[in-house]
């Protein structure tokens, strides 16, 4: 327990510094308590970042140890070791498409996951779309992730366009048939 008695000036200075930290740009941590700040500092250190560096990894968790429901490799986590976990919210290919397109993009989504796993994963959950990386490999994936998603979206968009063209051709053929009857 801290028995130090703070002066009002010290409390005001510390409170203003805390307020400044809360208003820091580029920080996407959910912070409200000093413990949240300490956790953010730990994660930034693990990633080799500094306070204020761009940090926004929606599909990733950085934490000590990990838990996955379906252990794909048999790897046992060390709960004193940091890992980077990719998790798109268990939505699978829906990360890139809607219900109508879903059946048509399974190959592209499989390629997307294979590409993520090529970064040297230590474990994965094949049913819940979680992939676990040691920090150094995970950092490489974090650096490339937006580009990988962009390229996957482009492949899927091309596929959607091809499907739309085929559907339109089929409709045109049907219309032409009806007009010649």
Secondary structure, DSSP 8 states (H G I E B T S, - for coil): -------HHHHHHHHHHHHHHHT-TT------SHHHHHHHHHHHHHHT--TTS----TTEEEEES---SS-SS-----TTSEEEEEE-TT-GGGGT--HHHHTT-HHHHHHHHHHHHTTTEEEEETTTTEEEEEHHHHHHHHHHHHHHHHHHHHHHHHHHHHHHHHHHHHHHHHHHHHHT-
